[in-house]
Amino acid sequence: MNKTLRAHLSLLSANLIYAASFTIAKQVTNGPIHSFGLVLLRVSGAVILFWLTGAIFVREKADRKDIPRFALLAVVGVAVNQMCFLKGLSLTSPISAAIMMITSPILVLIMAAIIIRERITAIHVTGILLGFAGAAFLMMGNANSNGKSDNISGDVYVFINALSWGTYLVLVKPLMLKYNTVTILRWVFLFGWILVLPFGMTEFGEVRWSEMSGHDWFNALFVVFATTYLAYMLNTYALKELSPSVVSAYIYLQPLLAAAIALYLGSDKIDWLKVISAGMIFTGVYLVSRPRSLQKTD
């Protein structure tokens, strides 16, 4: 199996995990562990797993001059990304959150234009405007849903999460040419743990661990091991062979898979607002993706 095919299989696996996480993580945040407490749990578990993996299999040292870059990646790839995602998911529905996340390829294009001076064409601008219009339509449609499963504040948090993830994908790419995947992630998550600790300590301390059911433990461990450790490994590994735009493009699968899982489990429902919003964002992403503005970074 060649490296490119392995990278694509890694992305497919990661997005299957993420799709399941929309429902699984929401069950956790609406149950035994609130959003910031779960962030601290998942980052703490990931730090241990990444450093153990590095100590056993990699043993690669990081250059001191790259430490500030690792710290910056921790801000956008761990702290802002995970806190906004889980906070948003606790306030909105799994399908609305998944739809909002597909703005990520558009945001990757914008951040690439700002950070590495990629050129944006008229077609790109049309796609950006259409995608943002779809996101705004979803937010406004959910604005009157206070007390229901969809909430505009939750959508805003997820949108900020998508922006931070798009920034992470652009910033981490140069380091992938220099370091092993595990080396990057163990430093990023170490700094991320320092950043989320003050926010998550209170909610983490309120968890009644003895009252958690087997189902609760499974969901929490899934978020720690699969969604955090395994999915980050798969995504970052794929960036060695593929561009940030290709990696972010796999996010198209998430609303479809997340909807199928949520509907099967009875935790969400489809309505015309979500269908129309998804259609607008998908069309915007399609326009942004042709031609690929980041294709030269492969």
C-alpha positions as CSV (number, residue, x, y, z in Angstrom):
1,M,0.0,0.0,0.0
2,N,1.5,3.4,-1.0
3,K,1.8,6.3,1.3
4,T,-0.9,8.4,-0.4
5,L,-3.5,5.6,-0.1
6,R,-2.6,5.1,3.6
7,A,-3.0,8.8,4.1
8,H,-6.5,8.8,2.6
9,L,-7.5,5.7,4.6
10,S,-6.3,7.5,7.7
11,L,-8.5,10.5,6.9
12,L,-11.5,8.3,6.3
13,S,-11.0,6.5,9.6
14,A,-10.5,9.8,11.5
15,N,-13.7,11.3,10.0
16,L,-15.7,8.1,10.9
17,I,-14.5,8.7,14.5
18,Y,-15.4,12.4,14.4
19,A,-18.9,11.6,13.0
20,A,-19.6,9.2,15.9
21,S,-18.3,11.8,18.3
22,F,-21.0,14.3,17.6
23,T,-23.5,12.0,19.2
24,I,-21.2,10.3,21.8
25,A,-19.6,13.5,23.1
26,K,-23.0,15.3,23.4
27,Q,-24.3,12.4,25.5
28,V,-21.3,12.9,27.8
29,T,-21.6,16.7,28.1
30,N,-25.4,16.4,28.7
31,G,-24.8,13.8,31.4
32,P,-22.0,13.1,33.9
33,I,-19.2,15.4,32.6
34,H,-19.8,19.0,31.5
35,S,-18.0,20.4,28.4
36,F,-14.9,22.0,29.9
37,G,-14.5,19.1,32.4
38,L,-14.5,16.7,29.4
39,V,-12.0,18.8,27.6
40,L,-9.6,18.6,30.5
41,L,-10.2,14.8,30.7
42,R,-9.5,14.2,27.0
43,V,-6.5,16.4,26.9
44,S,-5.0,14.9,30.0
45,G,-5.5,11.4,28.6
46,A,-4.0,12.4,25.3
47,V,-0.9,13.9,26.9
48,I,-0.2,10.7,28.7
49,L,-0.8,8.6,25.6
50,F,1.3,10.7,23.2
51,W,4.2,11.0,25.6
52,L,4.2,7.2,26.3
53,T,4.0,6.6,22.5
54,G,6.9,8.9,22.0
55,A,9.0,7.4,24.8
56,I,8.5,3.9,23.5
57,F,8.5,4.2,19.7
58,V,9.9,7.6,18.6
59,R,12.3,9.3,21.0
60,E,12.8,12.3,18.8
61,K,13.8,15.6,20.3
62,A,12.3,18.9,19.3
63,D,14.4,22.0,18.4
64,R,14.1,24.7,21.0
65,K,13.4,27.3,18.3
66,D,10.2,25.4,17.4
67,I,8.7,25.4,20.9
68,P,6.9,28.7,20.3
69,R,5.3,27.2,17.2
70,F,4.1,24.2,19.2
71,A,2.6,26.5,21.8
72,L,0.7,28.4,19.1
73,L,-0.5,25.1,17.7
74,A,-1.7,24.2,21.2
75,V,-3.8,27.4,21.2
76,V,-5.6,26.8,17.9
77,G,-5.5,23.0,17.7
78,V,-6.3,22.1,21.3
79,A,-7.5,24.8,23.6
80,V,-9.7,26.9,21.4
81,N,-10.6,24.0,19.1
82,Q,-11.7,21.6,21.8
83,M,-13.3,24.0,24.3
84,C,-15.4,25.6,21.6
85,F,-16.4,22.3,20.0
86,L,-17.6,20.6,23.2
87,K,-19.2,23.8,24.6
88,G,-21.0,24.3,21.2
89,L,-22.0,20.7,21.0
90,S,-23.6,20.8,24.5
91,L,-25.8,23.7,23.2
92,T,-26.7,22.6,19.7
93,S,-27.6,19.3,18.0
94,P,-25.2,16.8,16.5
95,I,-26.4,17.4,13.0
96,S,-26.3,21.2,13.3
97,A,-22.7,21.0,14.7
98,A,-21.6,18.7,11.9
99,I,-23.1,21.0,9.2
100,M,-21.3,24.0,10.8
101,M,-18.0,22.1,10.7
102,I,-18.1,21.8,6.9
103,T,-17.2,25.4,6.7
104,S,-13.7,24.3,7.6
105,P,-12.3,24.0,4.0
106,I,-13.5,27.6,3.4
107,L,-11.8,28.7,6.5
108,V,-8.6,26.8,5.6
109,L,-8.5,28.8,2.3
110,I,-9.0,32.1,4.0
111,M,-6.3,31.3,6.6
112,A,-3.9,30.1,3.9
113,A,-4.4,33.4,2.1
114,I,-3.6,35.3,5.2
115,I,-0.7,33.1,6.5
116,I,1.0,31.8,3.4
117,R,-0.3,34.3,0.8
118,E,-2.3,31.9,-1.3
119,R,-4.2,33.6,-4.1
120,I,-8.0,33.9,-3.8
121,T,-9.9,34.1,-7.1
122,A,-13.4,35.4,-7.9
123,I,-14.8,31.8,-7.8
124,H,-13.3,31.4,-4.4
125,V,-14.9,34.6,-3.2
126,T,-18.3,33.4,-4.5
127,G,-17.8,30.1,-2.6
128,I,-16.8,31.8,0.6
129,L,-19.8,34.1,0.5
130,L,-22.2,31.3,-0.3
131,G,-20.7,29.1,2.5
132,F,-20.9,31.8,5.1
133,A,-24.5,32.6,4.0
134,G,-25.4,28.9,4.6
135,A,-23.8,29.1,8.1
136,A,-25.6,32.4,8.8
137,F,-28.9,30.9,7.7
138,L,-28.4,27.9,10.0
139,M,-27.5,30.3,12.9
140,M,-30.5,32.6,12.3
141,G,-32.8,29.6,12.0
142,N,-31.7,28.3,15.3
143,A,-31.8,31.7,17.0
144,N,-35.4,31.1,18.1
145,S,-34.6,27.6,19.4
146,N,-33.7,28.5,23.0
147,G,-34.5,25.5,25.2
148,K,-34.5,23.1,22.3
149,S,-31.8,21.0,20.9
150,D,-30.5,23.7,18.5
151,N,-29.2,27.0,19.8
152,I,-27.4,29.8,18.0
153,S,-24.8,30.2,20.6
154,G,-23.8,26.5,20.2
155,D,-23.5,27.1,16.4
156,V,-21.2,30.1,17.0
157,Y,-19.0,28.1,19.3
158,V,-18.7,25.3,16.6
159,F,-18.0,27.9,13.9
160,I,-15.1,29.3,16.1
161,N,-13.9,25.7,16.5
162,A,-13.9,25.2,12.7
163,L,-11.9,28.4,12.3
164,S,-9.3,27.3,14.8
165,W,-9.0,23.9,13.2
166,G,-8.5,25.4,9.8
167,T,-5.8,27.6,11.2
168,Y,-4.1,24.5,12.9
169,L,-4.1,22.6,9.6
170,V,-2.3,25.4,7.8
171,L,0.2,26.1,10.6
172,V,1.1,22.5,11.3
173,K,2.0,21.5,7.8
174,P,5.6,22.9,7.7
175,L,6.4,21.0,11.0
176,M,5.3,17.7,9.4
177,L,8.2,18.0,7.0
178,K,10.6,18.0,10.0
179,Y,9.1,15.9,12.8
180,N,7.4,12.6,13.4
181,T,3.6,12.9,14.0
182,V,4.0,11.8,17.6
183,T,6.7,14.4,18.4
184,I,4.4,17.2,17.2
185,L,1.3,16.0,19.1
186,R,3.0,15.3,22.4
187,W,4.3,18.9,22.5
188,V,1.1,20.4,21.2
189,F,-1.0,18.5,23.8
190,L,1.4,19.3,26.6
191,F,1.0,23.0,26.0
192,G,-2.7,22.5,25.4
193,W,-3.1,20.8,28.7
194,I,-1.5,23.8,30.4
195,L,-3.9,26.1,28.6
196,V,-7.2,24.2,29.3
197,L,-6.3,23.3,33.0
198,P,-7.7,26.6,34.5
199,F,-10.9,26.3,32.5
200,G,-11.6,22.7,33.2
201,M,-10.6,22.2,36.8
202,T,-13.9,23.3,38.3
203,E,-16.2,21.1,36.2
204,F,-13.7,18.2,36.3
205,G,-13.8,18.4,40.1
206,E,-17.6,18.2,40.1
207,V,-17.8,14.8,38.3
208,R,-19.3,12.1,40.4
209,W,-17.2,9.2,39.1
210,S,-18.8,6.5,41.3
211,E,-22.2,7.3,39.8
212,M,-21.1,6.9,36.2
213,S,-22.6,3.9,34.3
214,G,-20.8,1.5,32.0
215,H,-22.3,3.4,29.1
216,D,-21.0,6.7,30.5
217,W,-17.5,5.3,30.9
218,F,-17.5,3.9,27.4
219,N,-18.5,7.3,25.9
220,A,-15.9,9.2,28.0
221,L,-13.1,6.8,27.0
222,F,-14.1,6.9,23.4
223,V,-13.7,10.7,23.4
224,V,-10.3,10.4,25.1
225,F,-8.8,7.5,23.1
226,A,-10.6,7.5,19.7
227,T,-11.6,11.1,19.2
228,T,-8.5,12.7,20.7
229,Y,-5.5,10.3,20.6
230,L,-6.3,8.2,17.6
231,A,-8.0,10.8,15.3
232,Y,-5.3,13.4,15.9
233,M,-2.7,10.8,15.0
234,L,-4.5,9.8,11.8
235,N,-5.1,13.4,10.7
236,T,-1.6,14.6,11.4
237,Y,-0.1,11.5,9.7
238,A,-2.2,12.3,6.6
239,L,-0.8,15.8,6.5
240,K,2.6,14.3,5.7
241,E,1.3,13.2,2.3
242,L,-1.6,15.5,1.6
243,S,-2.3,19.3,1.7
244,P,-4.4,21.0,4.4
245,S,-7.1,21.6,1.8
246,V,-7.4,17.8,1.1
247,V,-7.4,17.0,4.8
248,S,-10.1,19.6,5.4
249,A,-12.1,18.4,2.4
250,Y,-12.8,15.0,4.1
251,I,-14.9,16.9,6.6
252,Y,-17.7,16.8,3.9
253,L,-18.3,13.2,5.1
254,Q,-19.0,14.3,8.7
255,P,-22.5,15.7,8.4
256,L,-23.6,12.7,6.3
257,L,-22.1,10.2,8.7
258,A,-23.1,12.2,11.8
259,A,-26.7,12.4,10.6
260,A,-26.9,8.7,10.0
261,I,-25.5,7.9,13.4
262,A,-27.7,10.5,15.2
263,L,-30.8,9.4,13.4
264,Y,-30.1,5.7,14.1
265,L,-29.7,6.4,17.8
266,G,-32.7,8.8,17.9
267,S,-30.7,11.7,19.2
268,D,-31.5,14.2,16.4
269,K,-33.8,14.8,13.4
270,I,-33.5,16.3,9.9
271,D,-35.5,19.4,9.0
272,W,-35.5,21.7,6.0
273,L,-33.4,24.3,7.7
274,K,-30.5,21.9,8.0
275,V,-30.9,20.5,4.5
276,I,-30.9,24.0,2.9
277,S,-28.0,25.2,5.1
278,A,-26.0,22.1,4.3
279,G,-26.7,22.6,0.5
280,M,-25.5,26.2,0.6
281,I,-22.3,25.3,2.5
282,F,-21.6,22.3,0.3
283,T,-21.9,24.4,-2.8
284,G,-19.7,27.1,-1.4
285,V,-17.0,24.5,-0.4
286,Y,-17.2,23.0,-4.0
287,L,-16.5,26.4,-5.5
288,V,-13.7,27.0,-3.1
289,S,-12.2,23.6,-3.9
290,R,-11.9,24.2,-7.7
291,P,-9.2,24.7,-8.5
292,R,-7.4,23.6,-5.3
293,S,-5.7,26.7,-4.0
294,L,-3.3,24.6,-1.8
295,Q,-2.5,21.9,-4.4
296,K,1.2,23.0,-4.6
297,T,1.7,22.1,-1.0
298,D,1.2,18.4,-1.6
